[in-house]
Amino acid sequence: MNESLGRQNLVLWLNILGFWVCAVPIGAVLTFVVDMGVNGLWWGFNIGIYTSAAVGIWFLKFRIDWEQETKKTVDRLSTLKKSDETKSGSTEPTEKRDELIDEPKEEAMLQEVQNC
């Protein structure tokens, strides 16, 4: 999800956190110090994966302004539609384009995002 929001850097750091900071050290301790063998390694990796997932969900829930993301998406879609019209040489009336970018629908989308 974070990737589709254009936050690939965050995904990189979540993977580093989950694998190198949590999974490898915890797995090594459980495998060699606690003497759990391969099960310790698997438990370490599970802990690392779930840690990075929990942090990622926290970012999605509390750190992302969904209203702003929705507006950015609507802007991108309207820009794509305009560029398609320009490339095809179409001279469609602006009313048809305005139907695609309907203000009440945009407000309904924003309201739905706020309710989540």
C-alpha positions in Angstrom: 0.0 0.0 0.0 2.8 2.4 0.9 4.3 1.7 -2.5 1.2 2.8 -4.3 1.2 6.1 -2.3 4.7 6.8 -3.7 6.4 6.0 -0.5 9.0 3.5 -1.6 11.6 4.9 0.7 9.4 4.1 3.7 9.0 0.5 2.4 12.8 0.2 2.1 13.2 1.2 5.7 10.4 -1.1 6.9 12.2 -4.0 5.2 15.5 -3.1 6.7 13.8 -2.8 10.1 12.0 -6.1 9.8 14.9 -8.2 8.4 18.2 -6.8 9.6 17.2 -5.1 12.8 14.6 -7.7 14.1 14.6 -10.9 12.2 18.3 -11.7 11.9 19.4 -10.8 15.5 16.4 -12.4 17.1 16.7 -15.5 14.9 20.4 -15.8 15.8 19.7 -15.5 19.5 16.9 -18.0 19.5 18.8 -20.4 17.2 22.2 -20.4 19.0 21.8 -18.9 22.5 18.4 -20.4 23.4 19.3 -23.5 21.4 16.0 -23.7 19.5 17.7 -24.7 16.3 15.9 -24.0 13.0 12.7 -23.2 14.9 14.4 -20.3 16.5 15.4 -19.0 13.1 11.9 -19.2 11.8 10.5 -17.5 14.9 13.0 -14.7 14.5 11.9 -14.2 10.9 8.2 -14.2 11.9 8.8 -11.7 14.6 10.7 -9.4 12.1 8.0 -9.7 9.5 5.2 -8.9 11.9 7.2 -6.0 13.4 7.6 -4.4 10.0 3.9 -5.0 9.2 2.8 -3.5 12.5 4.9 -0.4 11.9 3.6 -0.1 8.3 0.0 -0.4 9.4 0.7 2.3 12.1 2.0 4.6 9.3 -1.1 3.9 7.2 -3.4 4.6 10.0 -1.9 7.6 11.8 0.7 9.3 9.6 -1.0 9.5 6.2 -3.5 12.3 5.4 -6.0 10.3 3.3 -7.9 13.5 2.2 -4.8 14.8 0.7 -3.9 11.5 -0.9 -7.5 11.3 -2.4 -7.1 14.8 -3.9 -3.7 13.9 -5.3 -5.2 10.8 -7.0 -8.1 12.7 -8.5 -5.7 15.4 -9.8 -3.5 12.6 -11.4 -6.5 11.0 -13.0 -7.8 14.3 -14.4 -4.3 15.0 -15.8 -4.2 11.6 -17.4 -7.5 12.1 -19.0 -6.4 15.5 -20.4 -3.2 14.1 -21.8 -5.2 11.2 -23.5 -7.4 13.8 -25.1 -4.4 15.7 -26.3 -2.6 12.7 -27.7 -5.7 11.4 -29.6 -6.4 14.8 -31.0 -9.9 14.6 -29.7 -11.9 17.7 -29.3 -14.5 16.3 -26.9 -16.6 18.9 -25.2 -15.4 19.9 -21.7 -18.8 18.8 -20.3 -17.9 15.2 -20.9 -14.6 15.6 -19.1 -16.4 17.4 -16.3 -18.7 14.4 -16.0 -15.7 12.3 -15.2 -14.5 14.7 -12.5 -17.8 15.2 -10.8 -17.6 17.4 -7.7 -20.3 15.5 -5.8 -18.6 12.2 -6.5 -15.3 13.7 -5.3 -17.0 14.9 -2.1 -18.5 11.4 -1.6 -15.1 9.8 -2.0 -13.6 12.2 0.6 -16.5 11.5 2.9 -16.0 7.7 2.5 -12.3 8.0 3.3 -13.0 10.1 6.4 -15.5 7.4 7.7 -12.8 4.7 7.5 
